[in-house]
Amino acid sequence: MGVYVYVDGFNLYYGALKKTPYRWLDLGALLTHLIPAKYTVTKIKYFTAHVSGATDPDAPRRQAIYLNALRTLPTIEIFYGNFLSKNIWRPLINLPVGNETIRSPIPVVLPPGDHVVTGTRKQTVPVGIYPPPGTKRPKAALQPLPDALVTLVHAMEEKGSDVNLAAHLINDAWMNLFDQAAVISNDTDLTTPVRMVTHDRRKPVFLICPSQWGASPKLRKVSTWVRHIRPAMLAASQFPDPIPGTSLAKPPKW
């Protein structure tokens, strides 16, 4: 029975691979740990976007090497969205810098402590070394006040990959190109397309969750079954370094 696999590249990276030694990931090998042997993977569709080098100039080179490694898999196709770069005003919850110089428009140093900012009522903005030495960055749980200080920030937003994945999943199902589908993502934006394939087209969709926090209840509800990517699976599913017959080797700074 043929399985098409749809991979949300960024969801996989941020959910299971970032800050791990397993980024040289062989997707074909990984799927042998996640999909029962009675099924045959006939196509892997990988959805991503070209990363920006704005904060890490070497990131595009590393990504290009990895995408070329993926292309050595005979069943893979790679589809691209894009990154949208924009400046946008956002309310401030915390200013996580202490004893650092802010150089625009006039150099200013804010020492650690509470600083009063202008608003309809007096507010304080906590300023500290962030995160404190030896600690992990806490999850953002606070909400901005109604009259919070607003600041202009630079944002990079990946656009198109989830839409591309959803379009291919639905189109392939209605064209009857697969018996079953597997989706590697935990993005709830995919809930409706998965439901359409399982409910309306009556084809199984297997959800493969990369998140360490567990599968989204919404996605779990519309999927046929759910598997989770474990670190041991990633460790056992690495490309050779280098890949035989090529010049492709894992970037040393990964």
SVG drawing of the C-alpha trace seen along z (x, -y; Angstrom):
<svg xmlns="http://www.w3.org/2000/svg" viewBox="-17 -61 50 67">
<polyline fill="none" stroke="black" stroke-width="0.4" points="0.0,0.0 1.5,-3.3 2.1,-6.2 2.8,-9.8 4.6,-11.7 4.2,-15.5 6.9,-17.1 6.5,-20.6 10.3,-21.3 10.3,-24.2 7.9,-22.5 10.1,-19.4 13.2,-21.5 11.9,-23.6 9.9,-20.8 12.5,-18.0 15.9,-19.1 17.0,-22.5 19.8,-22.5 20.3,-18.7 23.1,-16.8 20.6,-15.1 20.1,-17.8 21.9,-15.7 18.6,-13.8 17.9,-11.1 14.1,-11.3 13.8,-8.0 15.5,-6.2 13.4,-8.1 10.2,-6.9 11.2,-3.3 10.9,-3.9 7.5,-5.6 5.5,-3.9 4.7,-0.1 6.6,2.2 3.5,3.3 3.3,-0.2 5.6,-1.4 6.6,-5.1 6.3,-6.0 6.8,-9.8 8.2,-12.3 7.1,-15.9 9.3,-18.3 8.0,-21.9 10.4,-24.6 11.7,-28.1 15.2,-29.5 16.4,-30.8 17.8,-34.3 21.3,-35.0 20.4,-38.2 21.2,-36.9 23.4,-33.9 25.3,-34.5 26.2,-30.8 22.7,-29.5 21.8,-29.6 25.0,-27.6 24.2,-24.9 20.6,-24.7 21.7,-24.3 24.0,-21.4 21.2,-19.7 18.7,-20.1 21.2,-18.6 21.6,-15.7 17.8,-15.2 17.9,-15.2 19.9,-12.0 16.7,-10.2 15.0,-8.8 11.4,-9.5 11.8,-13.1 10.5,-16.4 11.2,-19.8 8.8,-22.7 9.5,-26.3 7.6,-29.0 9.3,-32.2 10.4,-34.4 8.7,-37.8 10.9,-40.4 9.1,-43.3 9.3,-46.0 6.2,-46.1 5.1,-47.8 4.5,-45.6 3.6,-46.1 6.6,-45.6 6.3,-43.1 10.0,-42.9 13.1,-44.6 15.6,-41.8 18.9,-43.7 20.9,-45.1 24.1,-47.1 24.0,-47.2 24.0,-50.3 21.0,-51.0 22.5,-53.0 19.4,-54.5 18.7,-57.3 21.0,-58.4 23.2,-55.9 21.5,-55.0 22.5,-52.4 19.7,-50.9 21.2,-49.2 19.3,-46.2 16.3,-47.3 12.8,-48.6 12.4,-51.6 9.3,-53.8 7.9,-54.3 5.3,-56.7 1.7,-55.6 -1.8,-56.5 -0.5,-55.3 2.9,-54.8 4.4,-51.5 7.7,-49.8 9.7,-47.8 12.0,-45.2 15.5,-45.3 17.9,-42.5 20.5,-40.2 18.3,-37.9 18.3,-35.1 20.3,-35.3 23.6,-33.4 23.2,-29.7 19.4,-29.7 17.2,-28.9 15.0,-31.4 11.5,-31.1 8.4,-30.7 6.6,-33.9 3.5,-33.8 2.8,-37.5 0.3,-39.6 0.9,-43.2 -1.0,-45.9 -3.6,-47.8 -1.4,-50.9 1.9,-49.1 5.0,-50.7 5.1,-50.0 8.3,-49.4 9.3,-48.9 10.7,-45.4 12.1,-43.5 10.3,-40.2 11.0,-37.3 7.9,-35.3 7.9,-32.1 5.0,-32.1 3.6,-29.6 4.8,-26.2 1.7,-25.2 -0.5,-26.4 1.6,-24.4 1.5,-21.3 -2.3,-21.5 -2.8,-22.1 -0.7,-19.1 -2.3,-16.9 -5.8,-17.6 -5.0,-17.6 -3.1,-14.3 -5.9,-12.7 -8.6,-13.7 -6.4,-12.6 -6.1,-9.2 -2.3,-9.2 -1.9,-7.5 -3.6,-4.9 -2.5,-6.5 -0.8,-9.8 1.5,-10.7 1.9,-14.4 5.0,-15.4 3.8,-18.5 2.1,-19.8 0.7,-22.9 -3.1,-23.2 -3.5,-25.2 -3.5,-21.8 -6.5,-20.5 -9.0,-21.3 -7.1,-19.7 -6.4,-16.6 -10.0,-16.3 -11.1,-16.7 -8.9,-13.8 -9.8,-11.5 -13.5,-12.4 -14.5,-13.4 -12.1,-11.4 -12.0,-8.4 -8.3,-8.0 -6.2,-7.4 -3.8,-10.2 -1.1,-9.3 0.0,-12.3 3.7,-12.2 4.3,-14.7 7.7,-16.4 6.8,-18.4 8.2,-17.3 5.0,-18.7 2.8,-16.2 0.4,-16.3 -2.2,-19.0 -5.6,-17.8 -7.2,-19.3 -4.9,-17.4 -5.1,-14.2 -8.9,-14.3 -8.9,-14.3 -6.0,-12.0 -6.2,-8.2 -3.4,-7.5 -0.5,-9.4 3.1,-8.7 5.8,-10.8 9.3,-11.4 11.7,-10.3 15.4,-11.3 16.4,-7.6 14.7,-7.5 16.6,-10.7 19.9,-9.2 19.4,-6.1 18.4,-8.0 21.4,-10.1 22.9,-10.4 26.5,-9.0 29.1,-11.7 30.1,-12.2 27.4,-10.6 29.1,-7.9 29.4,-8.8 29.0,-12.6 31.0,-15.5 28.2,-16.1 29.2,-16.2 27.5,-17.5 28.4,-21.2 31.0,-21.2 29.3,-24.0 26.0,-22.2"/>
</svg>
